[in-house]
Amino acid sequence: MASDPPLLRQTPSSRASQGRERPFDFLKQFLARHSVPVSPEQIAPAEGTRAAVATVVALLPAIYEHQAVLAWAGFAAFWSCLIEPGGTAREQFRILGLFTACGTILGGVTSLIAVYPLWGVLPWLVLTGLMAGLARALSPSIALLCALLSCVMLAGTGFPAHRFQDALVVALAFGSGGLWAAFLCLVVWPQHPYAPARRAVGACYRLLSVMAGEIAAGRLQETVHRQNVRTAIERARGLALQIDAGHASYGMRGRLMASLAGAERLFTAMLAVEHLVETRGLDFEARGTLAAFSALCQHASDAALEPSPDLEHLAAEGLALAGTIPATAGPVGELVATSARTLGTLAEGLAQKARLPFDGELPRHAARLTPTIWQHALRLVVGLLATYLTSWWLNLDYGFWALVAVLLVIQPSGQTTLVRALERVLGTLGGGVLALLLTPFLPGSAQMLAAVALFVIGAIAMRAVNYTMLVVFISAQFIVVTEMLMPSQGIAWMRVLDNTLGSVIGLLCAFMVCPQRRGQDMDGLLQAAVIGNLRYVSAVLKREDPVTTDRVQRQAGIDTTRAEFARGSLPVLGGVSAVGERATQAHALLRALRRLSGEATLLRFDISAGLCEGDAQAGEHWSATAAALEAGAPFADIAQKIENGDVMAEIAALERAGRKMSDPGGGSAPPVFMSRYDRVQRRPPGP
């Protein structure tokens, strides 16, 4: 590019912020490419400080009375702050109230059952594993609630109550700690209800910045980008829709949803760009354009995190970047110019507080107990039983730590379990080392309580940043609390041993108990992905309104991502979890669906630019095909057409003004803009 666009002129504060983040950019992008998310914008020190106050105050009776059982109040307060969902007071009250009420009952009952180590605890562990595993069929917030209640049930096995009065003390301690934390969070120290949503929106634009930068660098990771950005957008959408429109919040909710709609459009454009780069390559000028757009998305992320952002400046940056891209810049340049103009126009409208249309409909969530969920529950049950019997045989003093570890490590995907196990072991080791290093400086209860407060601040502040960092602070916190209330030799190393034991057993269960295979459940996910993508193609061809098309495209992306996650297609540590002919066929179909989606997205931009009229008749055909598949029509034929590229070829063959086919015979290469740029630098289509 001839000169730097105006968006690169930064304010001193933005330069300082980027200067702090630049040394970690490579690490963040590397971890994002390998499905280990690191989100520095999600650091929440205010929430951490509030949690520290709740936990420390709840621990004071245990310290004063020298009774370890009263530490349940501190556990309940900390866990309440950990599960606190943000959003409206109604949603917070629902989650915190359910956790406190159910945890009070489960904590007391578990302490009674813990007296009977075999015939009492083993059936209880079966029930715990089933509850945590089957809860995956419910909404994410309820699934997380059930997971934390399961942790309460497992922790209770380490506090046997030989009398009913002792169990009542456990229950009352937990209930008082939960009520105190709820009172603090809802009444005394409520956080801004929009802060979590703003951070989630900022994460979407940050991931778009990473995606554009990766494409500019020639690193095509479409599966990772699609999954990371799609997951971030849906998480942010759920938080934004929690904002209660009945409490004078409709304007803020609308602005957040409009920002997400803009992120959705940019994501759509970047998928089209990646599709073009994959099939035609990337030249030097397009790399510079994408790098500048990556910087613009980062600035949009910074603006989303600010309570009062300078939207006029962001709008000027976006429109200026669009203006610096010449009309002869080729298809990638035109898509980037359109995206920059979209972002600039969005920021301009938000600055003027204009009423912007948005889609407030959540994606479909069906509470369905699929074979995958049952298999996950079975793995949890086997893992909990194996861990309990192993810790009982080894006579581990804090075996419930291993039980909690195996519960949190085992995930439905073997690959995700591998990452979670590594993160938990490394985090526990880091927390143990941190506690050991600070031990000489903690001679009394006051100093230990101050250290606990710092660790709680770190844990809650980092809970949405990275799981390993969360485990580091949680481990250090529980080690110091145990040293303070139940002192013994080598607590830090016992914590490391227990968590390593639970992680290893969890990893073995993930790959040995009901090992992943592509069966009927995978076929159903693939069929849902095909139906979703055909509906998206139909919406584009029929020129549906943008909000409807966005909604259909979003659902298609969610369905495709679920299928990709189910087959373990994320390149964790460079490996794959599914092998064999059927897994290869699934991979080929998912890859073909991504290419079909990219071609449909490219067509959508052509239609919006007036280069193509669409094809309503073809759109009706694919809509009818999707409906027939949903009604039970044979799946193999249409899957074969998609895999062979026949459907994409039909879209690519549509007549477009100012376009030509770069490969009219094969049908596998997308149409490209004909311009002086293309005539001077023509590239053959990629494989």
C-alpha positions as CSV (number, residue, x, y, z in Angstrom):
1,M,0.0,0.0,0.0
2,A,1.3,3.4,-0.8
3,S,0.8,4.9,2.6
4,D,-0.5,4.0,6.0
5,P,-4.2,4.6,6.4
6,P,-5.4,7.0,9.0
7,L,-6.5,4.2,11.3
8,L,-2.9,3.5,12.2
9,R,-2.7,6.9,13.9
10,Q,-3.2,6.0,17.5
11,T,-3.8,7.8,20.7
12,P,-1.2,7.6,23.5
13,S,-3.5,5.4,25.5
14,S,-4.1,2.9,22.7
15,R,-0.3,2.9,21.9
16,A,0.4,2.1,25.5
17,S,-2.3,-0.7,25.6
18,Q,-1.0,-2.3,22.4
19,G,2.6,-1.9,23.7
20,R,1.7,-4.0,26.7
21,E,0.0,-6.7,24.6
22,R,2.5,-6.9,21.7
23,P,5.0,-9.2,23.5
24,F,2.1,-11.7,24.0
25,D,0.5,-11.4,20.6
26,F,2.4,-14.4,19.1
27,L,1.6,-16.6,22.2
28,K,-2.1,-15.6,22.1
29,Q,-2.4,-16.4,18.4
30,F,-0.5,-19.7,18.7
31,L,-2.8,-20.8,21.6
32,A,-5.9,-19.7,19.7
33,R,-4.9,-21.8,16.7
34,H,-4.6,-24.8,19.0
35,S,-7.9,-24.3,20.8
36,V,-6.3,-23.0,24.1
37,P,-8.1,-19.6,24.5
38,V,-6.4,-16.7,26.1
39,S,-8.6,-13.5,26.4
40,P,-6.7,-10.7,28.2
41,E,-9.6,-8.3,27.8
42,Q,-11.8,-10.5,30.0
43,I,-9.6,-9.8,33.1
44,A,-12.1,-8.6,35.8
45,P,-10.3,-7.2,38.9
46,A,-13.4,-5.6,40.3
47,E,-15.2,-8.9,40.4
48,G,-12.1,-10.5,41.9
49,T,-12.0,-7.9,44.7
50,R,-15.6,-8.5,45.4
51,A,-15.1,-12.3,45.6
52,A,-12.1,-11.8,47.9
53,V,-14.2,-9.8,50.3
54,A,-17.0,-12.5,50.2
55,T,-14.5,-15.4,50.7
56,V,-12.4,-13.8,53.5
57,V,-15.4,-12.6,55.5
58,A,-17.0,-16.1,55.2
59,L,-13.8,-17.7,56.4
60,L,-13.5,-15.6,59.6
61,P,-15.8,-17.9,61.7
62,A,-13.7,-20.9,60.8
63,I,-10.5,-19.2,61.8
64,Y,-12.0,-17.7,65.0
65,E,-13.5,-21.0,66.2
66,H,-10.7,-23.2,64.8
67,Q,-13.2,-25.5,63.2
68,A,-12.4,-26.7,59.7
69,V,-16.0,-27.6,59.0
70,L,-17.0,-24.0,59.1
71,A,-14.7,-23.4,56.1
72,W,-17.7,-24.6,54.0
73,A,-19.0,-21.0,54.3
74,G,-15.8,-19.8,52.5
75,F,-16.2,-22.5,49.9
76,A,-19.8,-21.6,49.2
77,A,-18.9,-17.8,49.0
78,F,-16.1,-18.4,46.5
79,W,-18.0,-20.9,44.4
80,S,-21.0,-18.4,44.3
81,C,-18.7,-15.7,43.0
82,L,-17.2,-18.2,40.5
83,I,-20.6,-19.2,39.1
84,E,-22.1,-15.7,39.2
85,P,-23.3,-15.2,35.6
86,G,-23.4,-11.4,35.3
87,G,-26.3,-9.9,33.3
88,T,-29.5,-8.9,35.0
89,A,-30.3,-9.2,38.7
90,R,-33.1,-11.6,37.8
91,E,-30.6,-14.1,36.2
92,Q,-28.1,-13.7,39.0
93,F,-30.7,-14.3,41.6
94,R,-31.9,-17.4,39.8
95,I,-28.5,-19.0,39.5
96,L,-27.1,-18.0,42.9
97,G,-30.4,-18.9,44.6
98,L,-30.4,-22.4,43.1
99,F,-26.8,-22.9,43.9
100,T,-27.2,-21.9,47.5
101,A,-30.4,-23.9,48.1
102,C,-29.2,-27.1,46.3
103,G,-25.7,-26.9,47.7
104,T,-26.9,-26.6,51.2
105,I,-29.0,-29.8,50.9
106,L,-26.3,-31.7,49.0
107,G,-23.5,-30.7,51.3
108,G,-25.3,-31.9,54.4
109,V,-26.5,-35.1,52.8
110,T,-23.0,-35.9,51.4
111,S,-21.3,-35.5,54.8
112,L,-23.7,-38.1,56.2
113,I,-23.1,-40.5,53.3
114,A,-19.3,-40.0,53.5
115,V,-19.3,-42.0,56.8
116,Y,-19.9,-45.2,54.7
117,P,-16.9,-45.3,52.3
118,L,-18.1,-48.1,50.0
119,W,-21.8,-48.9,50.0
120,G,-22.7,-45.3,50.7
121,V,-20.2,-43.2,48.7
122,L,-19.9,-45.4,45.6
123,P,-23.7,-45.1,44.6
124,W,-23.4,-41.4,45.5
125,L,-20.6,-41.0,43.0
126,V,-22.7,-42.8,40.3
127,L,-25.4,-40.2,40.9
128,T,-23.0,-37.4,40.8
129,G,-21.5,-38.5,37.5
130,L,-24.9,-38.9,35.9
131,M,-26.1,-35.5,37.1
132,A,-23.0,-33.7,35.7
133,G,-22.9,-35.7,32.5
134,L,-26.6,-35.6,31.6
135,A,-26.7,-31.8,32.4
136,R,-24.8,-31.3,29.1
137,A,-28.2,-31.6,27.4
138,L,-29.4,-28.5,29.2
139,S,-28.6,-24.8,28.7
140,P,-24.9,-23.8,29.3
141,S,-25.8,-21.9,32.5
142,I,-27.7,-24.8,34.0
143,A,-25.0,-27.3,32.9
144,L,-22.4,-25.2,34.7
145,L,-24.6,-25.0,37.8
146,C,-24.9,-28.8,37.9
147,A,-21.1,-29.2,37.4
148,L,-20.4,-26.9,40.4
149,L,-23.1,-28.7,42.5
150,S,-21.4,-32.0,41.6
151,C,-18.2,-30.5,43.0
152,V,-20.0,-29.8,46.2
153,M,-21.1,-33.4,46.4
154,L,-17.6,-34.6,45.8
155,A,-16.0,-32.3,48.3
156,G,-18.4,-33.4,50.9
157,T,-16.9,-36.9,50.8
158,G,-13.9,-35.5,52.6
159,F,-15.9,-34.2,55.5
160,P,-17.8,-37.2,57.0
161,A,-20.4,-36.3,59.6
162,H,-21.0,-39.1,62.2
163,R,-23.9,-37.3,63.8
164,F,-26.9,-35.4,62.2
165,Q,-25.8,-32.3,64.1
166,D,-22.5,-32.3,62.3
167,A,-24.2,-32.6,59.0
168,L,-26.4,-29.8,59.9
169,V,-23.4,-27.6,60.7
170,V,-22.0,-28.4,57.2
171,A,-25.3,-27.5,55.6
172,L,-25.8,-24.3,57.6
173,A,-22.2,-23.2,56.9
174,F,-22.6,-23.7,53.2
175,G,-26.0,-21.9,53.2
176,S,-24.7,-18.9,55.2
177,G,-21.7,-18.5,52.9
178,G,-24.0,-18.7,49.8
179,L,-26.5,-16.2,51.2
180,W,-23.7,-13.8,52.2
181,A,-22.2,-14.0,48.7
182,A,-25.6,-13.5,47.0
183,F,-26.3,-10.5,49.3
184,L,-22.9,-9.0,48.5
185,C,-23.3,-9.6,44.7
186,L,-26.9,-8.5,44.4
187,V,-27.3,-5.7,47.0
188,V,-24.1,-4.4,48.5
189,W,-21.7,-4.6,45.5
190,P,-23.5,-5.2,42.2
191,Q,-21.3,-5.0,39.2
192,H,-22.3,-3.1,36.1
193,P,-24.8,-5.5,34.3
194,Y,-23.3,-4.6,30.9
195,A,-19.7,-5.2,31.7
196,P,-19.6,-8.9,30.9
197,A,-21.5,-8.3,27.7
198,R,-19.1,-5.5,26.7
199,R,-16.1,-7.8,27.3
200,A,-17.7,-10.6,25.3
201,V,-18.4,-8.2,22.3
202,G,-14.8,-7.0,22.6
203,A,-13.6,-10.6,22.4
204,C,-15.5,-11.1,19.1
205,Y,-13.7,-8.2,17.5
206,R,-10.4,-9.3,18.9
207,L,-10.8,-12.8,17.4
208,L,-11.7,-11.1,14.1
209,S,-8.5,-9.2,14.3
210,V,-6.6,-12.4,14.9
211,M,-8.4,-14.0,12.0
212,A,-7.6,-11.2,9.6
213,G,-3.9,-11.1,10.8
214,E,-3.6,-14.8,10.3
215,I,-4.9,-14.7,6.8
216,A,-2.6,-11.8,6.0
217,A,0.3,-13.9,7.2
218,G,-0.8,-16.8,5.0
219,R,-1.8,-19.1,7.9
220,L,-5.1,-20.5,6.9
221,Q,-6.9,-22.0,9.9
222,E,-10.5,-21.9,8.7
223,T,-11.8,-24.5,11.1
224,V,-10.2,-22.9,14.2
225,H,-11.3,-19.4,13.1
226,R,-14.8,-20.5,12.4
227,Q,-15.2,-22.3,15.7
228,N,-13.5,-19.6,17.9
229,V,-15.3,-16.6,16.4
230,R,-18.7,-18.4,16.1
231,T,-18.5,-19.5,19.8
232,A,-17.5,-16.0,20.9
233,I,-20.3,-14.4,19.0
234,E,-23.0,-16.7,20.4
235,R,-21.6,-16.3,23.9
236,A,-21.8,-12.5,23.6
237,R,-25.2,-12.8,22.0
238,G,-26.5,-14.7,25.0
239,L,-25.1,-12.2,27.5
240,A,-26.5,-9.3,25.5
241,L,-30.0,-10.8,25.4
242,Q,-30.0,-11.3,29.1
243,I,-30.2,-7.5,29.5
244,D,-33.7,-6.8,30.6
245,A,-35.5,-4.5,28.1
246,G,-38.0,-3.7,30.8
247,H,-35.6,-1.7,32.9
248,A,-34.7,1.2,30.5
249,S,-32.0,-1.0,29.0
250,Y,-33.4,-1.5,25.5
251,G,-31.0,1.1,24.1
252,M,-27.9,-0.6,25.5
253,R,-29.1,-4.0,24.5
254,G,-29.8,-2.7,21.0
255,R,-26.3,-1.2,20.7
256,L,-24.7,-4.4,21.8
257,M,-26.8,-6.4,19.4
258,A,-26.0,-4.0,16.6
259,S,-22.3,-4.4,17.4
260,L,-22.7,-8.2,17.3
261,A,-24.5,-7.9,14.0
262,G,-21.5,-5.9,12.7
263,A,-19.2,-8.6,14.0
264,E,-21.3,-11.2,12.2
265,R,-21.0,-9.3,8.9
266,L,-17.3,-8.9,9.3
267,F,-17.0,-12.6,10.1
268,T,-19.0,-13.4,7.0
269,A,-16.6,-11.3,4.9
270,M,-13.5,-12.9,6.4
271,L,-14.8,-16.3,5.6
272,A,-15.3,-15.2,2.0
273,V,-11.7,-13.8,2.0
274,E,-10.3,-17.0,3.4
275,H,-12.2,-18.9,0.8
276,L,-10.7,-16.8,-1.9
277,V,-7.2,-17.0,-0.5
278,E,-7.4,-20.8,-0.2
279,T,-8.4,-21.2,-3.8
280,R,-6.4,-18.3,-5.5
281,G,-3.6,-17.3,-3.2
282,L,-2.7,-13.9,-1.8
283,D,-0.5,-11.1,-3.1
284,F,1.5,-8.5,-1.3
285,E,-1.0,-5.7,-1.6
286,A,-3.8,-7.8,-0.3
287,R,-1.6,-8.8,2.7
288,G,-1.1,-5.2,3.6
289,T,-4.8,-4.4,3.3
290,L,-5.7,-7.3,5.6
291,A,-3.1,-6.3,8.1
292,A,-4.6,-2.8,8.2
293,F,-8.1,-4.3,8.7
294,S,-6.8,-6.5,11.5
295,A,-5.6,-3.3,13.3
296,L,-9.0,-1.7,12.7
297,C,-10.8,-4.7,14.3
298,Q,-8.4,-4.5,17.3
299,H,-9.4,-0.8,17.7
300,A,-13.1,-1.9,17.6
301,S,-12.3,-4.4,20.3
302,D,-10.7,-1.7,22.4
303,A,-13.7,0.5,21.9
304,A,-16.2,-2.2,22.9
305,L,-14.4,-2.5,26.3
306,E,-14.7,1.2,27.0
307,P,-17.7,2.6,28.9
308,S,-17.5,5.7,26.8
309,P,-15.6,4.9,23.6
310,D,-14.6,7.4,20.9
311,L,-16.9,6.1,18.2
312,E,-16.5,9.1,16.0
313,H,-12.8,8.3,15.7
314,L,-13.4,4.6,15.1
315,A,-15.9,5.6,12.3
316,A,-13.4,7.9,10.7
317,E,-10.8,5.1,10.8
318,G,-13.1,2.6,9.1
319,L,-14.3,4.9,6.4
320,A,-10.8,6.2,5.8
321,L,-9.4,2.6,5.3
322,A,-12.2,1.8,2.9
323,G,-11.3,5.0,1.0
324,T,-7.7,4.1,0.7
325,I,-8.4,0.8,-1.1
326,P,-8.5,1.3,-4.8
327,A,-11.3,0.0,-7.0
328,T,-8.7,-2.2,-8.8
329,A,-7.5,-3.9,-5.6
330,G,-9.1,-7.3,-6.6
331,P,-11.7,-9.3,-4.8
332,V,-9.9,-9.5,-1.5
333,G,-9.4,-5.7,-1.4
334,E,-13.1,-5.1,-2.3
335,L,-14.3,-7.4,0.5
336,V,-12.0,-5.7,3.0
337,A,-13.2,-2.3,1.8
338,T,-16.8,-3.3,2.2
339,S,-16.0,-4.7,5.7
340,A,-14.2,-1.5,6.7
341,R,-17.0,0.6,5.4
342,T,-19.5,-1.6,7.3
343,L,-17.6,-1.1,10.5
344,G,-17.2,2.6,10.0
345,T,-20.9,3.0,9.3
346,L,-21.8,1.0,12.3
347,A,-19.6,3.1,14.6
348,E,-21.1,6.2,13.0
349,G,-24.6,5.0,13.7
350,L,-23.8,4.0,17.3
351,A,-22.1,7.4,17.9
352,Q,-25.3,9.1,16.8
353,K,-27.4,6.7,18.9
354,A,-29.4,5.7,15.9
355,R,-31.9,2.9,16.2
356,L,-30.3,0.0,14.4
357,P,-32.0,-3.2,13.5
358,F,-30.8,-6.4,15.2
359,D,-31.7,-10.0,15.4
360,G,-32.8,-10.8,19.0
361,E,-33.5,-14.5,18.4
362,L,-31.3,-17.0,20.1
363,P,-30.1,-20.1,18.2
364,R,-32.2,-23.2,18.7
365,H,-31.3,-25.2,21.7
366,A,-32.8,-28.6,22.0
367,A,-32.5,-30.4,25.3
368,R,-31.9,-33.9,23.9
369,L,-30.1,-36.8,25.5
370,T,-28.0,-38.0,22.6
371,P,-25.8,-41.1,22.7
372,T,-22.8,-38.8,23.0
373,I,-24.2,-37.3,26.2
374,W,-24.9,-40.7,27.7
375,Q,-21.4,-41.8,26.8
376,H,-20.0,-38.7,28.5
377,A,-22.0,-39.5,31.6
378,L,-20.7,-43.1,31.6
379,R,-17.1,-41.8,31.4
380,L,-17.7,-39.5,34.3
381,V,-19.2,-42.4,36.4
382,V,-16.3,-44.7,35.6
383,G,-13.7,-42.0,36.2
384,L,-15.2,-41.0,39.6
385,L,-15.4,-44.6,40.8
386,A,-11.9,-45.4,39.6
387,T,-10.5,-42.3,41.2
388,Y,-12.2,-42.9,44.5
389,L,-11.1,-46.5,44.8
390,T,-7.5,-45.5,43.8
391,S,-7.3,-42.7,46.4
392,W,-8.9,-45.0,49.0
393,W,-6.4,-47.8,48.2
394,L,-3.5,-45.2,48.4
395,N,-5.0,-43.8,51.6
396,L,-4.8,-40.2,50.3
397,D,-5.8,-37.6,52.9
398,Y,-7.4,-35.3,50.4
399,G,-8.8,-37.7,47.8
400,F,-11.8,-35.4,47.1
401,W,-9.4,-33.1,45.3
402,A,-8.7,-35.9,42.8
403,L,-12.5,-36.5,42.4
404,V,-13.1,-32.9,41.6
405,A,-10.2,-33.0,39.1
406,V,-11.6,-36.0,37.2
407,L,-15.0,-34.4,37.1
408,L,-13.7,-31.2,35.6
409,V,-11.2,-32.8,33.3
410,I,-13.4,-35.3,31.4
411,Q,-15.1,-33.6,28.4
412,P,-17.3,-35.1,25.7
413,S,-14.3,-34.8,23.2
414,G,-11.1,-36.7,23.8
415,Q,-9.1,-33.9,22.3
416,T,-10.7,-31.3,24.7
417,T,-10.1,-33.7,27.6
418,L,-6.4,-33.9,26.7
419,V,-6.1,-30.1,26.7
420,R,-8.1,-29.8,29.9
421,A,-5.9,-32.4,31.6
422,L,-2.7,-30.7,30.6
423,E,-4.0,-27.3,31.7
424,R,-5.2,-28.6,35.1
425,V,-1.9,-30.4,35.8
426,L,0.2,-27.4,34.8
427,G,-2.1,-25.0,36.7
428,T,-2.0,-27.2,39.9
429,L,1.8,-27.4,39.7
430,G,2.1,-23.7,39.2
431,G,-0.3,-23.1,42.2
432,G,1.7,-25.5,44.4
433,V,5.0,-23.8,43.5
434,L,3.4,-20.3,44.2
435,A,2.1,-21.4,47.6
436,L,5.5,-22.9,48.5
437,L,7.3,-19.8,47.5
438,L,5.0,-17.6,49.7
439,T,5.0,-20.0,52.7
440,P,8.0,-18.4,54.4
441,F,6.2,-15.0,54.3
442,L,3.0,-16.3,55.9
443,P,3.8,-16.9,59.5
444,G,0.2,-16.4,60.9
445,S,-3.4,-16.4,60.1
446,A,-3.6,-12.8,59.2
447,Q,-0.9,-13.1,56.6
448,M,-2.5,-16.3,55.2
449,L,-5.8,-14.6,55.0
450,A,-4.3,-11.8,53.0
451,A,-2.7,-14.3,50.7
452,V,-6.1,-16.0,50.2
453,A,-7.6,-12.7,49.3
454,L,-5.0,-12.1,46.6
455,F,-5.4,-15.6,45.2
456,V,-9.2,-15.2,45.1
457,I,-8.8,-11.9,43.3
458,G,-6.5,-13.6,40.7
459,A,-8.8,-16.6,40.3
460,I,-12.0,-14.7,39.7
461,A,-10.3,-12.0,37.6
462,M,-8.8,-14.7,35.4
463,R,-11.8,-17.1,35.2
464,A,-12.7,-16.0,31.7
465,V,-9.1,-15.5,30.5
466,N,-7.5,-18.9,30.6
467,Y,-8.3,-22.1,32.5
468,T,-4.7,-22.8,33.5
469,M,-4.3,-19.4,35.1
470,L,-7.6,-20.0,36.9
471,V,-6.4,-23.3,38.3
472,V,-3.0,-21.7,39.4
473,F,-4.8,-19.3,41.7
474,I,-7.5,-21.7,42.9
475,S,-4.8,-24.3,43.8
476,A,-2.8,-21.8,45.7
477,Q,-5.9,-20.5,47.5
478,F,-7.0,-24.0,48.6
479,I,-3.5,-25.0,49.7
480,V,-3.2,-21.9,52.0
481,V,-6.7,-22.4,53.4
482,T,-5.9,-26.0,54.1
483,E,-2.6,-25.1,55.8
484,M,-4.5,-22.5,57.9
485,L,-7.4,-24.7,59.1
486,M,-6.1,-28.3,58.7
487,P,-2.3,-28.0,58.9
488,S,-0.1,-31.0,57.8
489,Q,3.1,-31.7,56.0
490,G,3.3,-31.5,52.3
491,I,-0.1,-30.1,51.5
492,A,1.1,-28.5,48.3
493,W,2.5,-31.7,46.9
494,M,-0.6,-33.6,47.9
495,R,-2.7,-31.2,45.9
496,V,-0.4,-31.7,42.9
497,L,-0.5,-35.5,43.3
498,D,-4.3,-35.6,43.7
499,N,-5.0,-33.4,40.7
500,T,-2.5,-35.3,38.6
501,L,-4.1,-38.5,39.6
502,G,-7.6,-37.2,38.7
503,S,-6.3,-35.8,35.4
504,V,-4.6,-39.0,34.3
505,I,-7.6,-41.2,35.2
506,G,-9.9,-38.7,33.4
507,L,-7.7,-38.8,30.3
508,L,-7.7,-42.6,30.3
509,C,-11.5,-42.7,30.6
510,A,-11.9,-40.3,27.7
511,F,-10.0,-42.5,25.3
512,M,-10.8,-46.0,26.8
513,V,-14.5,-45.8,27.9
514,C,-16.8,-45.6,24.9
515,P,-14.0,-44.3,22.6
516,Q,-15.2,-41.8,20.1
517,R,-16.5,-43.3,16.9
518,R,-18.4,-41.8,14.0
519,G,-21.8,-43.4,14.6
520,Q,-25.4,-42.5,14.4
521,D,-25.0,-39.4,16.5
522,M,-22.2,-38.1,14.2
523,D,-24.4,-38.8,11.2
524,G,-27.2,-36.7,12.8
525,L,-24.8,-33.8,13.4
526,L,-23.5,-34.0,9.8
527,Q,-27.1,-34.1,8.5
528,A,-28.0,-31.0,10.6
529,A,-24.9,-29.2,9.2
530,V,-25.9,-30.1,5.6
531,I,-29.5,-28.9,6.2
532,G,-28.3,-25.7,7.7
533,N,-25.9,-24.9,4.9
534,L,-28.5,-25.7,2.2
535,R,-30.9,-23.3,3.9
536,Y,-28.2,-20.6,3.9
537,V,-27.6,-21.2,0.2
538,S,-31.3,-21.0,-0.4
539,A,-31.6,-17.7,1.6
540,V,-28.7,-16.2,-0.4
541,L,-30.1,-17.3,-3.8
542,K,-33.6,-16.0,-2.9
543,R,-32.2,-12.7,-1.7
544,E,-33.8,-12.9,1.7
545,D,-33.6,-9.8,3.9
546,P,-30.2,-9.4,5.7
547,V,-31.5,-10.1,9.2
548,T,-33.1,-13.4,8.1
549,T,-30.0,-14.4,6.1
550,D,-27.8,-13.6,9.0
551,R,-30.0,-15.8,11.3
552,V,-29.9,-18.7,8.8
553,Q,-26.1,-18.4,8.3
554,R,-25.6,-18.2,12.1
555,Q,-27.5,-21.4,12.6
556,A,-25.6,-23.1,9.8
557,G,-22.4,-22.1,11.4
558,I,-23.4,-23.4,14.8
559,D,-24.5,-26.8,13.3
560,T,-21.2,-27.1,11.3
561,T,-19.2,-26.2,14.4
562,R,-21.0,-28.8,16.5
563,A,-20.2,-31.5,13.9
564,E,-16.5,-30.4,13.8
565,F,-16.2,-30.5,17.6
566,A,-17.9,-33.9,17.7
567,R,-15.4,-35.5,15.4
568,G,-12.4,-33.9,17.3
569,S,-11.3,-32.0,14.3
570,L,-9.5,-29.3,16.3
571,P,-5.7,-29.5,15.7
572,V,-4.8,-29.8,19.3
573,L,-1.1,-30.5,19.6
574,G,-1.1,-31.2,15.9
575,G,-3.2,-34.3,16.3
576,V,-6.7,-35.6,15.5
577,S,-8.9,-37.9,17.5
578,A,-10.8,-39.6,14.7
579,V,-9.2,-41.9,12.2
580,G,-10.4,-44.4,9.6
581,E,-12.4,-44.3,6.4
582,R,-15.6,-43.1,7.9
583,A,-13.8,-40.3,9.8
584,T,-12.0,-39.3,6.6
585,Q,-15.4,-39.1,4.8
586,A,-16.8,-36.9,7.6
587,H,-13.7,-34.7,7.3
588,A,-14.2,-34.4,3.6
589,L,-17.8,-33.5,3.9
590,L,-17.2,-30.9,6.5
591,R,-14.4,-29.4,4.4
592,A,-16.8,-29.3,1.4
593,L,-19.5,-27.6,3.5
594,R,-17.0,-24.9,4.5
595,R,-16.1,-24.3,0.9
596,L,-19.8,-24.2,0.0
597,S,-20.5,-21.7,2.7
598,G,-17.6,-19.6,1.5
599,E,-18.9,-19.6,-2.1
600,A,-22.4,-18.8,-0.9
601,T,-21.0,-15.9,1.2
602,L,-19.0,-14.6,-1.8
603,L,-22.2,-14.7,-3.9
604,R,-24.0,-12.8,-1.1
605,F,-21.6,-10.0,-1.4
606,D,-21.9,-10.0,-5.2
607,I,-25.7,-9.8,-4.9
608,S,-25.4,-6.9,-2.4
609,A,-23.0,-5.2,-4.8
610,G,-25.4,-5.5,-7.7
611,L,-23.2,-7.9,-9.6
612,C,-25.7,-10.8,-9.6
613,E,-29.4,-11.2,-9.5
614,G,-29.5,-14.5,-7.6
615,D,-31.7,-17.4,-8.6
616,A,-35.0,-17.7,-6.8
617,Q,-35.9,-21.0,-8.5
618,A,-32.6,-22.6,-7.5
619,G,-33.1,-21.2,-4.0
620,E,-36.5,-22.9,-3.8
621,H,-35.0,-26.1,-4.9
622,W,-32.4,-26.2,-2.2
623,S,-34.9,-25.1,0.4
624,A,-37.1,-28.0,-0.6
625,T,-34.1,-30.3,-0.5
626,A,-33.3,-29.2,3.1
627,A,-36.9,-29.8,4.1
628,A,-36.9,-33.2,2.6
629,L,-33.7,-34.2,4.4
630,E,-35.2,-33.0,7.7
631,A,-38.3,-35.1,6.9
632,G,-36.1,-38.2,6.5
633,A,-35.1,-38.3,2.8
634,P,-31.9,-40.2,1.9
635,F,-28.8,-38.3,3.0
636,A,-26.0,-40.0,1.0
637,D,-26.9,-38.6,-2.4
638,I,-26.9,-34.9,-1.5
639,A,-23.8,-35.4,0.7
640,Q,-22.0,-36.9,-2.3
641,K,-23.0,-33.9,-4.4
642,I,-21.7,-31.5,-1.9
643,E,-18.5,-33.4,-1.4
644,N,-17.9,-33.6,-5.2
645,G,-18.4,-29.8,-5.5
646,D,-21.5,-30.1,-7.7
647,V,-23.6,-27.7,-5.5
648,M,-20.8,-25.2,-5.3
649,A,-20.3,-25.4,-9.0
650,E,-23.9,-24.4,-9.6
651,I,-23.5,-21.3,-7.5
652,A,-20.2,-20.4,-9.1
653,A,-21.8,-20.8,-12.6
654,L,-24.3,-18.0,-11.9
655,E,-23.9,-15.1,-14.3
656,R,-22.3,-12.0,-12.7
657,A,-21.6,-8.6,-14.1
658,G,-17.9,-8.0,-14.4
659,R,-16.9,-11.5,-13.5
660,K,-15.6,-14.6,-15.3
661,M,-14.9,-18.1,-14.3
662,S,-11.3,-18.8,-13.6
663,D,-11.9,-22.5,-14.1
664,P,-15.0,-23.1,-16.2
665,G,-14.3,-26.7,-16.7
666,G,-13.7,-28.0,-13.2
667,G,-16.3,-26.1,-11.3
668,S,-14.2,-26.2,-8.1
669,A,-12.7,-22.7,-8.3
670,P,-14.8,-19.7,-7.3
671,P,-15.6,-16.8,-9.7
672,V,-13.4,-13.8,-9.2
673,F,-13.7,-10.1,-10.0
674,M,-12.4,-9.2,-13.4
675,S,-10.4,-6.0,-13.0
676,R,-7.1,-4.6,-14.2
677,Y,-5.6,-6.3,-11.1
678,D,-6.7,-9.7,-12.3
679,R,-5.5,-9.2,-15.8
680,V,-2.1,-8.2,-14.6
681,Q,-1.7,-10.7,-11.8
682,R,-3.7,-13.9,-12.7
683,R,-3.2,-16.8,-10.4
684,P,-4.2,-20.4,-11.1
685,P,-6.8,-21.9,-8.8
686,G,-5.5,-23.8,-5.8
687,P,-6.1,-27.4,-5.0
